[in-house]
């Protein structure tokens, strides 16, 4: 394999890694925004079975954010 090909592969891998990191950062920010809106009561909390599932998911999201 030539040096040019190796450099192209390295560049492609680095670009893919950068895109993945950027996407992960975006997801963290969106998750943080949702949790903050939830905590501020701007996302209504219902009292049905479905709401219990949603509540658990938000609690999980909050714990994930704490771990980040």
PyMOL Python script that loads the backbone (N, CA, C, O; Angstrom):
from pymol import cmd

cmd.read_pdbstr("""\
ATOM      1  N   UNK A   1       0.851  -1.169   0.000  1.00  0.00           N
ATOM      2  CA  UNK A   1       0.000   0.000   0.000  1.00  0.00           C
ATOM      3  C   UNK A   1       0.900   1.236   0.000  1.00  0.00           C
ATOM      4  O   UNK A   1       1.908   1.281   0.704  1.00  0.00           O
ATOM      5  N   UNK A   2       0.531   2.212  -0.779  1.00  0.00           N
ATOM      6  CA  UNK A   2       1.361   3.412  -0.887  1.00  0.00           C
ATOM      7  C   UNK A   2       1.102   4.359   0.282  1.00  0.00           C
ATOM      8  O   UNK A   2       0.097   4.248   0.985  1.00  0.00           O
ATOM      9  N   UNK A   3       2.014   5.273   0.467  1.00  0.00           N
ATOM     10  CA  UNK A   3       1.884   6.270   1.523  1.00  0.00           C
ATOM     11  C   UNK A   3       0.638   7.124   1.312  1.00  0.00           C
ATOM     12  O   UNK A   3      -0.044   7.497   2.266  1.00  0.00           O
ATOM     13  N   UNK A   4       0.357   7.422   0.069  1.00  0.00           N
ATOM     14  CA  UNK A   4      -0.833   8.218  -0.249  1.00  0.00           C
ATOM     15  C   UNK A   4      -2.100   7.483   0.179  1.00  0.00           C
ATOM     16  O   UNK A   4      -3.006   8.092   0.748  1.00  0.00           O
ATOM     17  N   UNK A   5      -2.169   6.186  -0.088  1.00  0.00           N
ATOM     18  CA  UNK A   5      -3.337   5.401   0.299  1.00  0.00           C
ATOM     19  C   UNK A   5      -3.457   5.319   1.830  1.00  0.00           C
ATOM     20  O   UNK A   5      -4.550   5.423   2.386  1.00  0.00           O
ATOM     21  N   UNK A   6      -2.328   5.134   2.484  1.00  0.00           N
ATOM     22  CA  UNK A   6      -2.332   5.071   3.947  1.00  0.00           C
ATOM     23  C   UNK A   6      -2.808   6.389   4.543  1.00  0.00           C
ATOM     24  O   UNK A   6      -3.581   6.402   5.501  1.00  0.00           O
ATOM     25  N   UNK A   7      -2.343   7.493   3.973  1.00  0.00           N
ATOM     26  CA  UNK A   7      -2.766   8.802   4.464  1.00  0.00           C
ATOM     27  C   UNK A   7      -4.259   9.019   4.237  1.00  0.00           C
ATOM     28  O   UNK A   7      -4.941   9.588   5.090  1.00  0.00           O
ATOM     29  N   UNK A   8      -4.767   8.569   3.094  1.00  0.00           N
ATOM     30  CA  UNK A   8      -6.190   8.709   2.787  1.00  0.00           C
ATOM     31  C   UNK A   8      -7.023   7.887   3.769  1.00  0.00           C
ATOM     32  O   UNK A   8      -8.053   8.357   4.254  1.00  0.00           O
ATOM     33  N   UNK A   9      -6.589   6.677   4.060  1.00  0.00           N
ATOM     34  CA  UNK A   9      -7.297   5.822   5.019  1.00  0.00           C
ATOM     35  C   UNK A   9      -7.270   6.451   6.403  1.00  0.00           C
ATOM     36  O   UNK A   9      -8.289   6.495   7.091  1.00  0.00           O
ATOM     37  N   UNK A  10      -6.104   6.935   6.808  1.00  0.00           N
ATOM     38  CA  UNK A  10      -5.969   7.581   8.122  1.00  0.00           C
ATOM     39  C   UNK A  10      -6.895   8.799   8.202  1.00  0.00           C
ATOM     40  O   UNK A  10      -7.587   8.992   9.201  1.00  0.00           O
ATOM     41  N   UNK A  11      -6.905   9.614   7.154  1.00  0.00           N
ATOM     42  CA  UNK A  11      -7.766  10.790   7.132  1.00  0.00           C
ATOM     43  C   UNK A  11      -9.234  10.396   7.237  1.00  0.00           C
ATOM     44  O   UNK A  11      -9.989  11.013   7.989  1.00  0.00           O
ATOM     45  N   UNK A  12      -9.647   9.369   6.487  1.00  0.00           N
ATOM     46  CA  UNK A  12     -11.034   8.914   6.534  1.00  0.00           C
ATOM     47  C   UNK A  12     -11.418   8.406   7.920  1.00  0.00           C
ATOM     48  O   UNK A  12     -12.516   8.682   8.405  1.00  0.00           O
ATOM     49  N   UNK A  13     -10.519   7.669   8.551  1.00  0.00           N
ATOM     50  CA  UNK A  13     -10.787   7.166   9.898  1.00  0.00           C
ATOM     51  C   UNK A  13     -10.892   8.308  10.905  1.00  0.00           C
ATOM     52  O   UNK A  13     -11.778   8.309  11.760  1.00  0.00           O
ATOM     53  N   UNK A  14      -9.990   9.274  10.802  1.00  0.00           N
ATOM     54  CA  UNK A  14     -10.029  10.414  11.712  1.00  0.00           C
ATOM     55  C   UNK A  14     -11.297  11.239  11.495  1.00  0.00           C
ATOM     56  O   UNK A  14     -11.895  11.721  12.457  1.00  0.00           O
ATOM     57  N   UNK A  15     -11.701  11.401  10.254  1.00  0.00           N
ATOM     58  CA  UNK A  15     -12.924  12.145   9.951  1.00  0.00           C
ATOM     59  C   UNK A  15     -14.144  11.427  10.519  1.00  0.00           C
ATOM     60  O   UNK A  15     -15.033  12.057  11.091  1.00  0.00           O
ATOM     61  N   UNK A  16     -14.179  10.117  10.360  1.00  0.00           N
ATOM     62  CA  UNK A  16     -15.297   9.328  10.898  1.00  0.00           C
ATOM     63  C   UNK A  16     -15.335   9.436  12.419  1.00  0.00           C
ATOM     64  O   UNK A  16     -16.410   9.571  13.004  1.00  0.00           O
ATOM     65  N   UNK A  17     -14.176   9.379  13.059  1.00  0.00           N
ATOM     66  CA  UNK A  17     -14.108   9.503  14.518  1.00  0.00           C
ATOM     67  C   UNK A  17     -14.594  10.883  14.960  1.00  0.00           C
ATOM     68  O   UNK A  17     -15.340  11.000  15.932  1.00  0.00           O
ATOM     69  N   UNK A  18     -14.173  11.920  14.248  1.00  0.00           N
ATOM     70  CA  UNK A  18     -14.598  13.282  14.587  1.00  0.00           C
ATOM     71  C   UNK A  18     -16.105  13.456  14.421  1.00  0.00           C
ATOM     72  O   UNK A  18     -16.755  14.089  15.253  1.00  0.00           O
ATOM     73  N   UNK A  19     -16.658  12.893  13.348  1.00  0.00           N
ATOM     74  CA  UNK A  19     -18.108  12.979  13.132  1.00  0.00           C
ATOM     75  C   UNK A  19     -18.863  12.241  14.238  1.00  0.00           C
ATOM     76  O   UNK A  19     -19.882  12.728  14.728  1.00  0.00           O
ATOM     77  N   UNK A  20     -18.369  11.081  14.624  1.00  0.00           N
ATOM     78  CA  UNK A  20     -19.016  10.301  15.691  1.00  0.00           C
ATOM     79  C   UNK A  20     -18.949  11.054  17.020  1.00  0.00           C
ATOM     80  O   UNK A  20     -19.920  11.060  17.777  1.00  0.00           O
ATOM     81  N   UNK A  21     -17.819  11.684  17.305  1.00  0.00           N
ATOM     82  CA  UNK A  21     -17.675  12.451  18.539  1.00  0.00           C
ATOM     83  C   UNK A  21     -18.615  13.649  18.541  1.00  0.00           C
ATOM     84  O   UNK A  21     -19.234  13.964  19.558  1.00  0.00           O
ATOM     85  N   UNK A  22     -18.715  14.307  17.405  1.00  0.00           N
ATOM     86  CA  UNK A  22     -19.615  15.460  17.283  1.00  0.00           C
ATOM     87  C   UNK A  22     -21.062  15.031  17.506  1.00  0.00           C
ATOM     88  O   UNK A  22     -21.814  15.709  18.205  1.00  0.00           O
ATOM     89  N   UNK A  23     -21.442  13.925  16.921  1.00  0.00           N
ATOM     90  CA  UNK A  23     -22.814  13.411  17.078  1.00  0.00           C
ATOM     91  C   UNK A  23     -23.083  13.033  18.532  1.00  0.00           C
ATOM     92  O   UNK A  23     -24.167  13.302  19.051  1.00  0.00           O
ATOM     93  N   UNK A  24     -22.113  12.415  19.188  1.00  0.00           N
ATOM     94  CA  UNK A  24     -22.270  12.048  20.599  1.00  0.00           C
ATOM     95  C   UNK A  24     -22.426  13.301  21.460  1.00  0.00           C
ATOM     96  O   UNK A  24     -23.234  13.320  22.389  1.00  0.00           O
ATOM     97  N   UNK A  25     -21.661  14.340  21.157  1.00  0.00           N
ATOM     98  CA  UNK A  25     -21.779  15.598  21.893  1.00  0.00           C
ATOM     99  C   UNK A  25     -23.165  16.211  21.699  1.00  0.00           C
ATOM    100  O   UNK A  25     -23.764  16.712  22.650  1.00  0.00           O
ATOM    101  N   UNK A  26     -23.669  16.170  20.471  1.00  0.00           N
ATOM    102  CA  UNK A  26     -25.013  16.685  20.203  1.00  0.00           C
ATOM    103  C   UNK A  26     -26.063  15.911  20.991  1.00  0.00           C
ATOM    104  O   UNK A  26     -26.979  16.503  21.561  1.00  0.00           O
ATOM    105  N   UNK A  27     -25.927  14.590  21.023  1.00  0.00           N
ATOM    106  CA  UNK A  27     -26.891  13.760  21.742  1.00  0.00           C
ATOM    107  C   UNK A  27     -26.857  14.068  23.238  1.00  0.00           C
ATOM    108  O   UNK A  27     -27.907  14.136  23.876  1.00  0.00           O
ATOM    109  N   UNK A  28     -25.659  14.255  23.805  1.00  0.00           N
ATOM    110  CA  UNK A  28     -25.549  14.598  25.230  1.00  0.00           C
ATOM    111  C   UNK A  28     -26.261  15.918  25.520  1.00  0.00           C
ATOM    112  O   UNK A  28     -26.976  16.036  26.516  1.00  0.00           O
ATOM    113  N   UNK A  29     -26.063  16.916  24.644  1.00  0.00           N
ATOM    114  CA  UNK A  29     -26.700  18.207  24.852  1.00  0.00           C
ATOM    115  C   UNK A  29     -28.221  18.106  24.752  1.00  0.00           C
ATOM    116  O   UNK A  29     -28.937  18.716  25.546  1.00  0.00           O
ATOM    117  N   UNK A  30     -28.712  17.346  23.788  1.00  0.00           N
ATOM    118  CA  UNK A  30     -30.163  17.180  23.653  1.00  0.00           C
ATOM    119  C   UNK A  30     -30.728  16.456  24.868  1.00  0.00           C
ATOM    120  O   UNK A  30     -31.792  16.820  25.368  1.00  0.00           O
ATOM    121  N   UNK A  31     -30.029  15.442  25.341  1.00  0.00           N
ATOM    122  CA  UNK A  31     -30.476  14.702  26.517  1.00  0.00           C
ATOM    123  C   UNK A  31     -30.488  15.611  27.740  1.00  0.00           C
ATOM    124  O   UNK A  31     -31.431  15.584  28.530  1.00  0.00           O
ATOM    125  N   UNK A  32     -29.446  16.411  27.894  1.00  0.00           N
ATOM    126  CA  UNK A  32     -29.382  17.343  29.011  1.00  0.00           C
ATOM    127  C   UNK A  32     -30.530  18.348  28.945  1.00  0.00           C
ATOM    128  O   UNK A  32     -31.150  18.649  29.965  1.00  0.00           O
ATOM    129  N   UNK A  33     -30.814  18.861  27.762  1.00  0.00           N
ATOM    130  CA  UNK A  33     -31.918  19.805  27.608  1.00  0.00           C
ATOM    131  C   UNK A  33     -33.256  19.163  27.972  1.00  0.00           C
ATOM    132  O   UNK A  33     -34.075  19.779  28.654  1.00  0.00           O
ATOM    133  N   UNK A  34     -33.477  17.938  27.524  1.00  0.00           N
ATOM    134  CA  UNK A  34     -34.723  17.239  27.867  1.00  0.00           C
ATOM    135  C   UNK A  34     -34.859  17.033  29.366  1.00  0.00           C
ATOM    136  O   UNK A  34     -35.932  17.243  29.932  1.00  0.00           O
ATOM    137  N   UNK A  35     -33.778  16.626  30.007  1.00  0.00           N
ATOM    138  CA  UNK A  35     -33.829  16.395  31.456  1.00  0.00           C
ATOM    139  C   UNK A  35     -34.106  17.709  32.183  1.00  0.00           C
ATOM    140  O   UNK A  35     -34.891  17.740  33.131  1.00  0.00           O
ATOM    141  N   UNK A  36     -33.465  18.793  31.744  1.00  0.00           N
ATOM    142  CA  UNK A  36     -33.698  20.081  32.391  1.00  0.00           C
ATOM    143  C   UNK A  36     -35.146  20.541  32.211  1.00  0.00           C
ATOM    144  O   UNK A  36     -35.764  21.038  33.152  1.00  0.00           O
ATOM    145  N   UNK A  37     -35.679  20.375  31.008  1.00  0.00           N
ATOM    146  CA  UNK A  37     -37.077  20.739  30.769  1.00  0.00           C
ATOM    147  C   UNK A  37     -38.010  19.896  31.644  1.00  0.00           C
ATOM    148  O   UNK A  37     -38.992  20.399  32.189  1.00  0.00           O
ATOM    149  N   UNK A  38     -37.687  18.614  31.768  1.00  0.00           N
ATOM    150  CA  UNK A  38     -38.480  17.700  32.593  1.00  0.00           C
ATOM    151  C   UNK A  38     -38.450  18.149  34.051  1.00  0.00           C
ATOM    152  O   UNK A  38     -39.485  18.204  34.713  1.00  0.00           O
ATOM    153  N   UNK A  39     -37.249  18.471  34.545  1.00  0.00           N
ATOM    154  CA  UNK A  39     -37.109  18.891  35.939  1.00  0.00           C
ATOM    155  C   UNK A  39     -37.828  20.214  36.208  1.00  0.00           C
ATOM    156  O   UNK A  39     -38.337  20.428  37.308  1.00  0.00           O
ATOM    157  N   UNK A  40     -37.871  21.092  35.221  1.00  0.00           N
ATOM    158  CA  UNK A  40     -38.537  22.385  35.380  1.00  0.00           C
ATOM    159  C   UNK A  40     -40.049  22.271  35.223  1.00  0.00           C
ATOM    160  O   UNK A  40     -40.763  23.259  35.397  1.00  0.00           O
ATOM    161  N   UNK A  41     -40.540  21.091  34.899  1.00  0.00           N
ATOM    162  CA  UNK A  41     -41.971  20.880  34.754  1.00  0.00           C
ATOM    163  C   UNK A  41     -42.533  21.371  33.431  1.00  0.00           C
ATOM    164  O   UNK A  41     -43.747  21.515  33.291  1.00  0.00           O
ATOM    165  N   UNK A  42     -41.667  21.629  32.458  1.00  0.00           N
ATOM    166  CA  UNK A  42     -42.126  22.121  31.165  1.00  0.00           C
ATOM    167  C   UNK A  42     -42.574  20.986  30.252  1.00  0.00           C
ATOM    168  O   UNK A  42     -43.182  21.216  29.207  1.00  0.00           O
ATOM    169  N   UNK A  43     -42.266  19.766  30.658  1.00  0.00           N
ATOM    170  CA  UNK A  43     -42.784  18.585  29.967  1.00  0.00           C
ATOM    171  C   UNK A  43     -43.780  17.971  30.936  1.00  0.00           C
ATOM    172  O   UNK A  43     -43.395  17.494  32.004  1.00  0.00           O
ATOM    173  N   UNK A  44     -45.047  17.978  30.575  1.00  0.00           N
ATOM    174  CA  UNK A  44     -46.083  17.514  31.515  1.00  0.00           C
ATOM    175  C   UNK A  44     -45.865  16.064  31.965  1.00  0.00           C
ATOM    176  O   UNK A  44     -45.465  15.200  31.185  1.00  0.00           O
ATOM    177  N   UNK A  45     -46.137  15.841  33.212  1.00  0.00           N
ATOM    178  CA  UNK A  45     -46.051  14.496  33.778  1.00  0.00           C
ATOM    179  C   UNK A  45     -47.469  13.963  33.958  1.00  0.00           C
ATOM    180  O   UNK A  45     -48.273  14.537  34.692  1.00  0.00           O
ATOM    181  N   UNK A  46     -47.755  12.881  33.294  1.00  0.00           N
ATOM    182  CA  UNK A  46     -49.076  12.267  33.404  1.00  0.00           C
ATOM    183  C   UNK A  46     -49.038  11.192  34.484  1.00  0.00           C
ATOM    184  O   UNK A  46     -47.979  10.887  35.032  1.00  0.00           O
ATOM    185  N   UNK A  47     -50.194  10.626  34.783  1.00  0.00           N
ATOM    186  CA  UNK A  47     -50.271   9.626  35.847  1.00  0.00           C
ATOM    187  C   UNK A  47     -50.742   8.272  35.322  1.00  0.00           C
ATOM    188  O   UNK A  47     -51.342   7.495  36.064  1.00  0.00           O
ATOM    189  N   UNK A  48     -50.478   7.992  34.076  1.00  0.00           N
ATOM    190  CA  UNK A  48     -50.896   6.718  33.505  1.00  0.00           C
ATOM    191  C   UNK A  48     -49.725   5.738  33.523  1.00  0.00           C
ATOM    192  O   UNK A  48     -48.619   6.076  33.946  1.00  0.00           O
ATOM    193  N   UNK A  49     -49.988   4.530  33.059  1.00  0.00           N
ATOM    194  CA  UNK A  49     -48.915   3.528  32.980  1.00  0.00           C
ATOM    195  C   UNK A  49     -47.821   3.989  32.030  1.00  0.00           C
ATOM    196  O   UNK A  49     -46.637   3.793  32.301  1.00  0.00           O
ATOM    197  N   UNK A  50     -48.215   4.604  30.913  1.00  0.00           N
ATOM    198  CA  UNK A  50     -47.227   5.095  29.961  1.00  0.00           C
ATOM    199  C   UNK A  50     -46.351   6.165  30.597  1.00  0.00           C
ATOM    200  O   UNK A  50     -45.149   6.225  30.336  1.00  0.00           O
ATOM    201  N   UNK A  51     -46.940   6.998  31.420  1.00  0.00           N
ATOM    202  CA  UNK A  51     -46.179   8.047  32.087  1.00  0.00           C
ATOM    203  C   UNK A  51     -45.140   7.438  33.016  1.00  0.00           C
ATOM    204  O   UNK A  51     -44.043   7.979  33.154  1.00  0.00           O
ATOM    205  N   UNK A  52     -45.468   6.329  33.648  1.00  0.00           N
ATOM    206  CA  UNK A  52     -44.505   5.670  34.532  1.00  0.00           C
ATOM    207  C   UNK A  52     -43.284   5.218  33.743  1.00  0.00           C
ATOM    208  O   UNK A  52     -42.155   5.319  34.223  1.00  0.00           O
ATOM    209  N   UNK A  53     -43.513   4.725  32.540  1.00  0.00           N
ATOM    210  CA  UNK A  53     -42.405   4.306  31.678  1.00  0.00           C
ATOM    211  C   UNK A  53     -41.561   5.517  31.300  1.00  0.00           C
ATOM    212  O   UNK A  53     -40.332   5.466  31.337  1.00  0.00           O
ATOM    213  N   UNK A  54     -42.237   6.615  30.934  1.00  0.00           N
ATOM    214  CA  UNK A  54     -41.525   7.838  30.558  1.00  0.00           C
ATOM    215  C   UNK A  54     -40.742   8.373  31.747  1.00  0.00           C
ATOM    216  O   UNK A  54     -39.590   8.784  31.604  1.00  0.00           O
ATOM    217  N   UNK A  55     -41.366   8.366  32.919  1.00  0.00           N
ATOM    218  CA  UNK A  55     -40.670   8.831  34.127  1.00  0.00           C
ATOM    219  C   UNK A  55     -39.399   8.026  34.358  1.00  0.00           C
ATOM    220  O   UNK A  55     -38.352   8.596  34.667  1.00  0.00           O
ATOM    221  N   UNK A  56     -39.477   6.737  34.215  1.00  0.00           N
ATOM    222  CA  UNK A  56     -38.305   5.888  34.425  1.00  0.00           C
ATOM    223  C   UNK A  56     -37.215   6.196  33.403  1.00  0.00           C
ATOM    224  O   UNK A  56     -36.029   6.215  33.735  1.00  0.00           O
ATOM    225  N   UNK A  57     -37.621   6.433  32.172  1.00  0.00           N
ATOM    226  CA  UNK A  57     -36.632   6.750  31.129  1.00  0.00           C
ATOM    227  C   UNK A  57     -35.931   8.068  31.432  1.00  0.00           C
ATOM    228  O   UNK A  57     -34.721   8.180  31.232  1.00  0.00           O
ATOM    229  N   UNK A  58     -36.664   9.060  31.908  1.00  0.00           N
ATOM    230  CA  UNK A  58     -36.030  10.325  32.254  1.00  0.00           C
ATOM    231  C   UNK A  58     -35.110  10.174  33.457  1.00  0.00           C
ATOM    232  O   UNK A  58     -34.048  10.794  33.506  1.00  0.00           O
ATOM    233  N   UNK A  59     -35.502   9.367  34.417  1.00  0.00           N
ATOM    234  CA  UNK A  59     -34.625   9.119  35.559  1.00  0.00           C
ATOM    235  C   UNK A  59     -33.342   8.425  35.096  1.00  0.00           C
ATOM    236  O   UNK A  59     -32.251   8.744  35.569  1.00  0.00           O
ATOM    237  N   UNK A  60     -33.482   7.485  34.176  1.00  0.00           N
ATOM    238  CA  UNK A  60     -32.304   6.813  33.609  1.00  0.00           C
ATOM    239  C   UNK A  60     -31.424   7.816  32.890  1.00  0.00           C
ATOM    240  O   UNK A  60     -30.203   7.802  33.046  1.00  0.00           O
ATOM    241  N   UNK A  61     -32.040   8.690  32.101  1.00  0.00           N
ATOM    242  CA  UNK A  61     -31.290   9.725  31.374  1.00  0.00           C
ATOM    243  C   UNK A  61     -30.543  10.625  32.356  1.00  0.00           C
ATOM    244  O   UNK A  61     -29.386  10.974  32.120  1.00  0.00           O
ATOM    245  N   UNK A  62     -31.186  10.997  33.439  1.00  0.00           N
ATOM    246  CA  UNK A  62     -30.530  11.842  34.435  1.00  0.00           C
ATOM    247  C   UNK A  62     -29.305  11.143  35.025  1.00  0.00           C
ATOM    248  O   UNK A  62     -28.254  11.759  35.203  1.00  0.00           O
ATOM    249  N   UNK A  63     -29.451   9.852  35.328  1.00  0.00           N
ATOM    250  CA  UNK A  63     -28.316   9.103  35.884  1.00  0.00           C
ATOM    251  C   UNK A  63     -27.192   8.987  34.852  1.00  0.00           C
ATOM    252  O   UNK A  63     -26.016   9.074  35.204  1.00  0.00           O
ATOM    253  N   UNK A  64     -27.548   8.791  33.587  1.00  0.00           N
ATOM    254  CA  UNK A  64     -26.525   8.719  32.535  1.00  0.00           C
ATOM    255  C   UNK A  64     -25.764  10.027  32.436  1.00  0.00           C
ATOM    256  O   UNK A  64     -24.542  10.026  32.290  1.00  0.00           O
ATOM    257  N   UNK A  65     -26.472  11.136  32.514  1.00  0.00           N
ATOM    258  CA  UNK A  65     -25.811  12.443  32.450  1.00  0.00           C
ATOM    259  C   UNK A  65     -24.859  12.636  33.630  1.00  0.00           C
ATOM    260  O   UNK A  65     -23.781  13.211  33.478  1.00  0.00           O
ATOM    261  N   UNK A  66     -25.259  12.158  34.791  1.00  0.00           N
ATOM    262  CA  UNK A  66     -24.382  12.271  35.956  1.00  0.00           C
ATOM    263  C   UNK A  66     -23.089  11.479  35.752  1.00  0.00           C
ATOM    264  O   UNK A  66     -22.028  11.876  36.234  1.00  0.00           O
ATOM    265  N   UNK A  67     -23.185  10.355  35.032  1.00  0.00           N
ATOM    266  CA  UNK A  67     -22.015   9.519  34.789  1.00  0.00           C
ATOM    267  C   UNK A  67     -21.085  10.111  33.728  1.00  0.00           C
ATOM    268  O   UNK A  67     -19.899   9.787  33.681  1.00  0.00           O
ATOM    269  N   UNK A  68     -21.635  10.978  32.882  1.00  0.00           N
ATOM    270  CA  UNK A  68     -20.810  11.587  31.829  1.00  0.00           C
ATOM    271  C   UNK A  68     -19.976  12.632  32.436  1.00  0.00           C
ATOM    272  O   UNK A  68     -19.198  13.283  31.740  1.00  0.00           O
TER     273      UNK A  68
END
""", "prot")
cmd.dss("prot")
cmd.show_as("cartoon", "prot")
cmd.util.cbc("prot")
cmd.orient("prot")
